[in-house]
Amino acid sequence: MTDVHIVGAGIHPFGRHDDKSGLDQGVFAVREALADAGLDWTAMQFGFGGSDAAGNADAVLPRLGLTGMQFVNVKNGCAAGGSALLSGYWAIKSGEFDLGVVVGFDKHPRGAFNPEPADWGLPDWYGDIGLMLTTQFFGTKINRYMSLHGISPTTLGRVAEKAYENGVRAPHAWRREAIGLNAIMNSRMISDPLTQFMFCSPAEGGAALILASDRKMREFGLAGPKLRGAAVRTRLNGSFEVFSPSLDVERAPSPTQLASQAAYDMAGVDPSDIDVAQLQDTESGAEIMHMAENGFCADGGQERMLAEGATRLGGSLPVNTDGGCLACGEPIGASGLRQVYENAQQLRGRAEGRQVEHARLGYSQVYGAPGLSAIVILEA
Amino acid sequence: MALAPIAEGLFEEADGAPRLIGARRKSDGRMVFPAPTGPEAANYERTPLSPDGVLWAFTIQRFRPKSPPYAGAEDEASFRPYAVGYVELPGEVIVETRIETDDFSSLRVGAPMRLTLVPFQRVGGDVLAYAFEPVA
């Protein structure tokens, strides 16, 4: 079977862009990715696109050219972008295609999402009495984790401090000013123990990748990181997920743990082999828990790693080198592809100002509602 | 006048003692709360849950949630933060609930909790809702 390579990567800066639709930003990202690869749109054999709240992803086609290509819209919760990438990966791996594009974009209203119970198969009373909030779930989950594994609030603050530091160095980040630990700790409490600056915000942006088989890559004289492992997994009974009126007494591994193991097995590598990681950081607590769920430390080991700066640029395992969701915001359809874009830049030595030296293996994990996780492992 | 429950089939009172109503899936015994309604209900056996449990996880809701879906009658100015989380009913299921207390700093994972029924000021009139409170 052929290997799959990323031969082009493009991004529209994340943030707020009042004069642009989500679609505008997706189209921009595709054009950037094509230019990066030096390829024309007409060479694309397939496309997979994800957008959660900014319309149909295949609306990029009239802008980029109606070539008759296969294009599939991907809708898969918070893993929409990651799932688009996986679909493109399989399309090439299967031998059916050997060159195509995956794109994700989004544009969300300001402030926290306000979901409706019925859309989640839940009764109205659940929303009525004030249980239907993503922020509440995040606070509840990390609060339990901290009490079980000895994580301090300061460690949550350090995650956010690092994110904003890295955002300063990433041209595509939204929040590009450093915020000190004290300001983070003393910002408004949202859902204990998480303060305002420990949360990411819904945002806007677009990201796109050009995927090619070995053969096509050679034919065009291109190069790019190889996808060593890629997996999506969903929740089990006994997983702790958002909007759950009840949970099973018998606990189970998380979707991230399942997807992570599958991706490591595919790649034939261990967590200790990874040089740079992009982990879902909807809020500071998520990054902490995901460090362990993806195998980068034991539960509780984060306390020391953050204190020692192990996950900062220059540390033993830099995490969220572009500031992650905290500094970039979270346009759902684009977020997972942003992570892979950042790893592609790192592995190609193009992450100017935030480059992880000699990075060979890059790991990315996007996780979210209703309980799914998508992992990609790239090799330079 | 007794308040109407916020939803039918959510809880019951026998001899003045409230119980949440869960349901056990016939195929594999998995316990859930609330009991499914509609066609799905046929796959489950409804069962009253233990009123006693331990705090499994919690947070404090510090801002007034957006409406919809939140239906509390208070406004931003009169909103008071509330504790919320999960209570494990040993051997049964872990249920999500508001937690009745003003003493947020005393909440601890593992602390004993008991079910109570409380008035909820909903837009359009008060209703009876469930909550758990720390056992003194």
Interface residues (C-beta under 8 A of the other chain):
Chain A: G111 A112 N114 P115 E116 P117 P123 D124 W125 Y126 G127 D128 I129 G130 L131 M132 L133 Q136 G139 T140 K141 N143 R144 S147 L148 R188 M189 I190 S191 D192 P193 L194 N237 S244 P245 S246 L247 D248 V249
Chain B: I6 A7 L10 G22 R30 M31 V32 F33 P34 T37 W56 A57 F58 T59 I60 Q61 R62 F63 P65 K66 P68 P69 Y70 A71 G72 Y82 V84 G85 Y86 E88 L89 P90 G91 E92 V93 I94 V95 E96 R98 F104 R108 V109 F120 R122 A129
